[in-house]
Amino acid sequence: MTIRTYIPRRGHVSKRQAAAIADADGLLLPAGDEILDLGNIFAGLPVILEIGFGTGSATVAMAAADLGLGILAVDVHTPGLGDLLYRARENRLTNIRAIAGDALVVAEQMLPESVLAGIRTFFPDPWPKARHHKRRLVTPANAALLASRTQVGGFWHLATDWAPYAEQMQEVLDASRQWTGGVIPRPTDRPVTKYETTAIHQHRNINDLWYRRIKDS
Ligand SMILES: C[S@@+](CC[C@H](N)C(=O)[O-])C[C@H]1O[C@@H](n2cnc3c(N)ncnc32)[C@H](O)[C@@H]1O
């Protein structure tokens, strides 16, 4: 059985979230196994995959700040999906599409090779217990899968509040022949995410990491 990076959970879905999910204006793309035509969906914009958007507040802020990028936002959490869709429409954004599902499955089954201009993964679940480390999103296999879907020159921007996970991210990506980079100062254009607010209150240090996709060697 494939190890998931999340535990499926049923959160309460409010009326507003349910209505946002039911709206059939095309912002929510169905999960499936057909390859997406991102050029058509995003009218030729460079496309960024965001893995695990949570409530989507940072996603919407970043999409509004750069209308020249298409954002494909993927998360498994239904209430957050409703929030993201509501916020995207409230801001009249046309450069966001969402998929409810496992971003790794979406990458594998729905994205062609070398299609992404970049990936954002802000505060992936840290899975601090040793017996849960296998659930972490940043592993050699997942780094290779995501590299295969990213154009040479594209980026992977990660952030975490969990220092040992920041170290693991560097170990995995530095050992990869497809990514190069490391820890960077916090980019001023990255909004504080909901999860990050809690981490800051609990006095945890935040690490941003920026990796660039290089040619396979
Ligand atoms: C700790 S939360 C951070 C959410 C948000 N980025 C923030 O900073 O507030 C991690 C999120 O990743 C999502 N997630 C975990 N594994 C995922 C996967 N394989 N595909 C998509 N989303 C995933 C979870 O459902 C959760 O919403």
The ligand as an SDF file (V2000), in Angstrom:
LIG
                    3D

 27 29  0  0  0  0  0  0  0  0999 V2000
    0.3700   21.7870    8.0030 C   0  0  0  0  0  0  0  0  0  0  0  0
   -0.8040   22.1140    6.7570 S   0  0  0  0  0  0  0  0  0  0  0  0
   -0.2180   23.6230    6.0240 C   0  0  0  0  0  0  0  0  0  0  0  0
   -1.2750   24.3110    5.1910 C   0  0  0  0  0  0  0  0  0  0  0  0
   -0.8700   25.6570    4.5720 C   0  0  0  0  0  0  0  0  0  0  0  0
    0.1560   25.5070    3.5560 N   0  0  0  0  0  0  0  0  0  0  0  0
   -0.4310   26.6320    5.6310 C   0  0  0  0  0  0  0  0  0  0  0  0
    0.7760   26.9040    5.7020 O   0  0  0  0  0  0  0  0  0  0  0  0
   -1.2930   27.1240    6.3860 O   0  0  0  0  0  0  0  0  0  0  0  0
   -0.3910   20.9080    5.5190 C   0  0  0  0  0  0  0  0  0  0  0  0
   -1.4500   20.7710    4.4490 C   0  0  0  0  0  0  0  0  0  0  0  0
   -0.9890   19.8660    3.4610 O   0  0  0  0  0  0  0  0  0  0  0  0
   -2.0620   19.0420    3.0660 C   0  0  0  0  0  0  0  0  0  0  0  0
   -1.4860   17.8290    2.4650 N   0  0  0  0  0  0  0  0  0  0  0  0
   -0.7420   16.8840    3.0730 C   0  0  0  0  0  0  0  0  0  0  0  0
   -0.3420   15.9530    2.1920 N   0  0  0  0  0  0  0  0  0  0  0  0
   -0.8460   16.3320    0.9870 C   0  0  0  0  0  0  0  0  0  0  0  0
   -0.7930   15.7800   -0.3140 C   0  0  0  0  0  0  0  0  0  0  0  0
   -0.1120   14.6510   -0.5670 N   0  0  0  0  0  0  0  0  0  0  0  0
   -1.4460   16.4160   -1.3140 N   0  0  0  0  0  0  0  0  0  0  0  0
   -2.1260   17.5540   -1.0590 C   0  0  0  0  0  0  0  0  0  0  0  0
   -2.2070   18.1330    0.1520 N   0  0  0  0  0  0  0  0  0  0  0  0
   -1.5790   17.5230    1.1520 C   0  0  0  0  0  0  0  0  0  0  0  0
   -2.8860   18.8530    4.3150 C   0  0  0  0  0  0  0  0  0  0  0  0
   -4.2210   18.4770    4.0340 O   0  0  0  0  0  0  0  0  0  0  0  0
   -2.7910   20.2480    4.9440 C   0  0  0  0  0  0  0  0  0  0  0  0
   -3.8220   21.0980    4.4790 O   0  0  0  0  0  0  0  0  0  0  0  0
  1  2  1  0
  2  3  1  0
  2 10  1  0
  3  4  1  0
  4  5  1  0
  5  6  1  0
  5  7  1  0
  7  8  2  0
  7  9  1  0
 10 11  1  0
 11 12  1  0
 11 26  1  0
 12 13  1  0
 13 14  1  0
 13 24  1  0
 14 15  1  0
 14 23  1  0
 15 16  2  0
 16 17  1  0
 17 18  1  0
 17 23  2  0
 18 19  1  0
 18 20  2  0
 20 21  1  0
 21 22  2  0
 22 23  1  0
 24 25  1  0
 24 26  1  0
 26 27  1  0
M  CHG  2   2   1   9  -1
M  END
$$$$
